[in-house]
Amino acid sequence: MKSTTYRFSFTLLTGLALACTTPKTDDPAPNHSSSGGKRRPSVTITTVVGGDTKAGNLDGKGTAARFSYPSQMTVDKNENLYVIDQRYSYTGGSVIRRIDPAGNVTTFTKGLYSITDICVDPRDGVTLYAIESGDAQGVASGIFRISADGKATRLNGGSGLNGYEDGPLATAKFYSPRGIAMDITGNLYIADALNYCVRKVNLSTSTVTTLAGKAPVNTALCNYGDGQGKQAEFCTFEDLTLDEAGNVYVPDWGNRRVRKITPDGTVSTYINFGTGYGKDCPRSQATVFQPYRTHYDPASRQLFIVDDTGGSLDVVTPDEYVYSLSHNTVSTDYAENRPGFSHGIFGIAVNQKGDVFILDKFNHCIRKATIRWN
């Protein structure tokens, strides 16, 4: 689990930027969000929900609402945002808040403990699935289905199930799972953080298998290696996302790389490790420092990557070009952050209109990144 003593900044850090070569390409197709280096993003950040730097637990509209420590979010087909809101520690309990398209914030689901991620079922666009990390004392790791009226139903077994074991969902074991996503056929994918692997849950058969990675003998150690299924090795990660082809993208921040897993479990390094920032270059030449979140938007076919454990936002466009959105941010409405914490990114969601929402956990708000391509 990542320590909260990290310091975060959405602004570009200056450092030793790796050189990137801009390729020669033709002009972009209409409505294409990239041009192989000929166009550049221009990003404006505005706070849309929550009181910037003002913590609390208050329903309301827009910036009049208050959040404690929002962490991860998703959006349904009706453009409602669902946000996990929790106390400072994972053991303090979680609720799920709903934000409608008009900015009205209501409490959607209560009675949860240490929910760390949620996703929407793409088949109906409204049912939610949530993963519980098992950090709360006496509460095991869990998978929940949350209906359209906010009722949560636990899908796996009760207490005492932390560990590693494939098989029937009722008895399968996870160890501090942190991320959850669902494909278009209804399979769940779990970022099983302390087992250093990605698990697959077939809900039609209620069966859990390991897609890629393997639980280490010594959980204090983790390794790096591409390969097939359990031959591959991961380090620390707590998020994942899926594209329309069923490929899984894992921000393996312990190995400082973004990894890609194909539907058959083949793991490769999608973006490699490097130092420095300011990368606008082909993906094959791009690097990450400590990737923390990934989010794939099927409408624009763009992959968003939060780097530097919350400090920088990048985007991979459909033509395999990487842009630093943080480097190209031209305007923000940030309030003065409280001492010790600066503005960071702890979750991303994109609605059907292409609006990009970013979650600033330690400043208790949700912001909107408006991206224009020049």
JOMO-V383849 format. One record per residue. N is the residue number from 0. OMEGA is omega in whole degrees, -180 to 180 (* if undefined). D_LAST is the distance of its C-alpha to the last C-alpha in whole Angstrom. Layout:
N | OMEGA | D_LAST
N | OMEGA | D_LAST
This chain:
0 | -177 | 39
1 | 180 | 36
2 | 179 | 38
3 | 177 | 37
4 | 174 | 37
5 | 176 | 34
6 | -171 | 32
7 | 175 | 28
8 | 177 | 25
9 | 179 | 21
10 | -179 | 20
11 | 173 | 20
12 | 177 | 23
13 | -178 | 24
14 | -180 | 26
15 | -179 | 26
16 | 177 | 23
17 | -178 | 24
18 | 175 | 22
19 | -179 | 20
20 | 177 | 19
21 | -177 | 16
22 | 174 | 17
23 | -178 | 17
24 | 174 | 16
25 | 177 | 16
26 | -177 | 13
27 | 174 | 12
28 | 178 | 14
29 | 178 | 13
30 | 179 | 12
31 | -173 | 12
32 | 179 | 10
33 | 178 | 10
34 | 179 | 10
35 | 175 | 13
36 | 180 | 11
37 | 176 | 9
38 | 180 | 5
39 | 177 | 5
40 | 173 | 6
41 | -167 | 7
42 | 174 | 11
43 | -178 | 13
44 | 176 | 17
45 | 177 | 20
46 | -174 | 23
47 | -178 | 24
48 | 179 | 28
49 | 179 | 30
50 | -177 | 31
51 | -177 | 29
52 | -177 | 32
53 | -178 | 35
54 | 177 | 37
55 | 177 | 39
56 | -173 | 40
57 | 172 | 39
58 | -178 | 38
59 | -178 | 36
60 | 173 | 33
61 | -177 | 30
62 | 174 | 30
63 | 178 | 34
64 | 179 | 34
65 | 176 | 35
66 | 175 | 35
67 | 177 | 37
68 | -180 | 35
69 | -178 | 32
70 | -179 | 32
71 | -177 | 30
72 | 176 | 29
73 | -178 | 28
74 | -179 | 27
75 | -176 | 30
76 | 178 | 29
77 | 178 | 30
78 | 168 | 27
79 | 174 | 29
80 | 175 | 29
81 | -172 | 32
82 | 171 | 32
83 | 178 | 34
84 | -175 | 36
85 | 175 | 39
86 | -175 | 41
87 | 178 | 40
88 | 179 | 42
89 | -177 | 41
90 | -173 | 45
91 | 179 | 45
92 | -178 | 44
93 | 166 | 41
94 | 174 | 40
95 | 179 | 37
96 | 177 | 35
97 | 178 | 34
98 | -179 | 31
99 | -176 | 31
100 | 178 | 27
101 | 179 | 29
102 | 178 | 29
103 | -177 | 33
104 | 175 | 34
105 | 176 | 37
106 | -171 | 39
107 | -177 | 39
108 | 177 | 41
109 | 172 | 44
110 | 179 | 46
111 | -175 | 44
112 | -174 | 45
113 | 178 | 42
114 | -177 | 39
115 | 178 | 36
116 | 178 | 34
117 | 175 | 34
118 | 178 | 32
119 | 175 | 32
120 | -177 | 35
121 | -178 | 32
122 | 177 | 35
123 | 175 | 36
124 | -177 | 33
125 | 180 | 35
126 | 179 | 37
127 | 169 | 36
128 | -177 | 38
129 | 177 | 38
130 | 178 | 39
131 | -170 | 42
132 | -176 | 42
133 | 179 | 46
134 | -178 | 45
135 | -177 | 47
136 | 178 | 51
137 | -179 | 53
138 | -178 | 50
139 | 173 | 49
140 | -175 | 46
141 | 174 | 45
142 | -178 | 43
143 | 167 | 43
144 | -178 | 42
145 | -176 | 41
146 | -177 | 42
147 | 177 | 40
148 | 175 | 42
149 | -179 | 42
150 | -178 | 45
151 | 178 | 44
152 | 179 | 47
153 | -176 | 47
154 | 180 | 47
155 | -169 | 49
156 | -175 | 52
157 | -173 | 53
158 | 177 | 54
159 | -175 | 54
160 | 179 | 52
161 | -177 | 50
162 | 179 | 50
163 | 176 | 49
164 | 173 | 50
165 | 178 | 49
166 | -180 | 51
167 | -179 | 51
168 | -177 | 49
169 | -176 | 52
170 | 180 | 53
171 | -177 | 50
172 | 175 | 49
173 | 180 | 46
174 | -180 | 45
175 | 176 | 43
176 | -173 | 40
177 | -176 | 37
178 | -180 | 34
179 | 176 | 34
180 | -179 | 33
181 | 178 | 34
182 | -172 | 33
183 | 177 | 34
184 | 175 | 37
185 | 174 | 38
186 | 176 | 39
187 | 175 | 38
188 | -173 | 36
189 | 171 | 37
190 | -176 | 36
191 | -162 | 40
192 | -174 | 39
193 | 166 | 42
194 | 176 | 43
195 | -179 | 40
196 | 175 | 40
197 | -179 | 38
198 | 179 | 41
199 | -180 | 40
200 | 175 | 42
201 | -175 | 43
202 | 179 | 44
203 | 178 | 46
204 | -177 | 49
205 | -177 | 48
206 | 178 | 48
207 | 174 | 46
208 | 175 | 45
209 | 180 | 43
210 | -177 | 40
211 | -179 | 40
212 | -180 | 41
213 | 177 | 44
214 | -178 | 46
215 | 175 | 47
216 | 178 | 51
217 | -176 | 50
218 | 176 | 47
219 | -178 | 47
220 | 172 | 45
221 | -172 | 42
222 | -180 | 41
223 | 175 | 39
224 | 173 | 39
225 | 180 | 37
226 | -176 | 39
227 | 172 | 41
228 | -177 | 42
229 | 173 | 44
230 | 180 | 44
231 | -180 | 40
232 | 178 | 40
233 | 171 | 38
234 | -174 | 38
235 | 173 | 37
236 | -178 | 34
237 | 179 | 34
238 | 173 | 31
239 | 178 | 30
240 | -177 | 28
241 | 170 | 28
242 | -174 | 26
243 | 178 | 27
244 | 180 | 30
245 | 174 | 31
246 | -180 | 30
247 | 177 | 30
248 | -174 | 28
249 | 174 | 30
250 | -176 | 29
251 | -172 | 32
252 | 175 | 31
253 | 175 | 35
254 | 178 | 34
255 | 179 | 31
256 | 168 | 29
257 | -178 | 27
258 | 178 | 30
259 | 178 | 30
260 | 177 | 33
261 | -178 | 33
262 | 179 | 36
263 | 176 | 39
264 | 179 | 38
265 | -177 | 37
266 | 174 | 35
267 | 176 | 33
268 | -176 | 30
269 | 173 | 27
270 | -173 | 25
271 | -177 | 28
272 | 173 | 29
273 | 177 | 27
274 | 178 | 27
275 | -174 | 25
276 | 177 | 21
277 | -175 | 17
278 | 166 | 17
279 | -171 | 14
280 | 176 | 16
281 | -177 | 18
282 | -178 | 20
283 | 180 | 23
284 | -175 | 23
285 | 177 | 21
286 | 172 | 24
287 | -179 | 24
288 | 178 | 27
289 | -175 | 28
290 | -170 | 26
291 | 179 | 28
292 | 169 | 26
293 | 176 | 24
294 | 178 | 23
295 | 177 | 22
296 | -176 | 21
297 | -179 | 22
298 | -179 | 20
299 | -177 | 17
300 | 178 | 19
301 | 175 | 17
302 | 177 | 19
303 | -179 | 19
304 | 172 | 21
305 | -177 | 22
306 | 178 | 23
307 | -179 | 26
308 | 174 | 28
309 | -173 | 26
310 | -174 | 24
311 | -179 | 21
312 | 177 | 18
313 | 175 | 17
314 | 173 | 15
315 | -176 | 16
316 | -175 | 15
317 | 179 | 17
318 | 172 | 17
319 | 176 | 18
320 | -176 | 15
321 | 176 | 15
322 | 172 | 13
323 | 179 | 14
324 | 177 | 13
325 | 179 | 16
326 | -178 | 14
327 | 175 | 11
328 | -175 | 13
329 | -177 | 13
330 | 175 | 15
331 | 174 | 18
332 | -178 | 22
333 | 168 | 24
334 | 175 | 28
335 | 180 | 30
336 | -179 | 30
337 | -176 | 34
338 | 177 | 36
339 | 180 | 35
340 | 174 | 32
341 | -170 | 29
342 | -178 | 26
343 | -178 | 25
344 | -176 | 24
345 | 177 | 27
346 | 179 | 26
347 | 172 | 23
348 | 179 | 23
349 | 180 | 21
350 | -175 | 22
351 | 177 | 22
352 | -179 | 19
353 | 176 | 17
354 | -178 | 17
355 | 179 | 18
356 | 178 | 21
357 | -173 | 22
358 | -179 | 25
359 | -171 | 27
360 | -172 | 30
361 | 170 | 32
362 | 165 | 30
363 | -177 | 31
364 | 177 | 28
365 | -177 | 26
366 | 178 | 22
367 | 177 | 19
368 | 177 | 16
369 | -175 | 13
370 | 175 | 10
371 | -179 | 6
372 | -174 | 4
373 | * | 0
